[in-house]
Amino acid sequence: MSRRRLLGSAGAAGATGLVLGAAGGATGYAATRTDEPTALTAVGSTQVMFHGKHQPGITTPLQARGHLVAFDLAPGAGRKEAAALMRRWSAVARRLMAGEAADSGAADGAAHDTGIALDAGPSSLTVTFGFGHTFFERTGLVGHRPPGLDPLPPFSSDHIDAKRSNGDLWVQIGADDALVAFHALRAVQKEAAPAAGVRWQMNGFNRSPGATAQPMTARNLMGQIDGTGNPKPAESDFDRRVFVPAGTDTKYDWLAGGSYAVVRRIRMLLDDWEKLPVERQEQVIGRRKKDGAPLSGGAETTAMDLDKAGPDGKLLIPDNAHARISSPEKNSGAAMLRRPFSYHDGISADGTPDAGLLFICWQADPLRGFVPVQRKLDRGDALSPFIRHEASGLFAVPGGAADGEYVGQRLLES
Ligand code: HEM
């Protein structure tokens, strides 16, 4: 039963309540109320497809809410339990992304759904699944573990908490409504038992659709326009950069059409950052804060001119500017699709905000994406004094499930 259908019956019950209320004097309400369900707004009704060549949540536009959750398989759980779990998770993800109740298979319909997302449409919900390095030992599939999943090297500026890093399985949930996202999170957590338990969870957000006069590149919690330099799906090398091609080695066939996600919880030292005058902040990134235009001139989408100097002979985009150091031009073409969420977990014991970026980047090969770029940033990024990498994960994200298939089936039933 769809949530809209449920809304229909809930609406009817609600209307009855209002009629009774009206008799008690709440006449204003009853006058504006009809039993006809109102059409959802575009935000609520937008649906992302679960089945396809690639999993959802990679090229999907940034959503307003996100949950990242890593799970470890339970003691004694192996390949069989993992396969059953991926089957359950895929089924529930498909239903929820279509705006249906979590458990439509039960004889009593939606009775097993928590009801958290009642009244809302799919709201661009996506659920994306990945496998960590340790998953392959646990499931006896080490022979199918691709070299791209080798642990990330340590970086000198790392402050990594191992307990909030990696994990056997990773789930990324995104939606344009906080309740729809939480609903999916609860469903995914419940379906995990008894095969797997939560290892860590992080919650994030982005700007709400409709908050700006026209769609724009998002801003992060430092106030910068963030995402301008991303590869665009319309570019001819987009797929080559972001998705794993079908290779010659059949051991890794299961990953064709998939991608690697690098996840970093990057704390922003906002008290220090906010003390910098805007001109200094712009030098740190190499772009203007107001509109994201490169300091070499033009508008947000103008290409950076990395050689252009000012009248004083100094480079307009400084040598240590973040956007210069991370650009494909300076990294033998290394590129990634950055698709982050911001996070805010309150105030730390030292009184500073525990806030920053849940940095998620997608690439066909971490050794031609995140790793070389982060090595370079680690050595001389002007942004480094204002950020701290606190957690890290690397996950192989299988290609999308075909109709009737579950995510990871080609690996787990190989
Ligand atoms: C909290 C941490 C970070 C912040 C606040 C941040 C912010 C930014 C901003 C404002 C830009 C310029 C606009 C744009 O092109 O998107 C940018 C560009 C970029 N950043 Fe970051 N970034 C962070 C961490 C990282 C990390 C860890 C990496 C990868 C290792 C990275 C890779 C890139 C790349 C590849 C570009 C595009 C360069 C280009 O092609 O023009 N960033 N970042």
Boltz pocket constraint, residues with backbone or C-beta under 6 A from the ligand:
constraints:
  - pocket:
      binder: B
      contacts: [[A, 220], [A, 222], [A, 224], [A, 225], [A, 226], [A, 227], [A, 228], [A, 229], [A, 230], [A, 264], [A, 266], [A, 267], [A, 268], [A, 285], [A, 287], [A, 292], [A, 322], [A, 323], [A, 324], [A, 326], [A, 327], [A, 328], [A, 334], [A, 335], [A, 336], [A, 356], [A, 357], [A, 359], [A, 369], [A, 370], [A, 373], [A, 374], [A, 377], [A, 387]]
      max_distance: 6.0
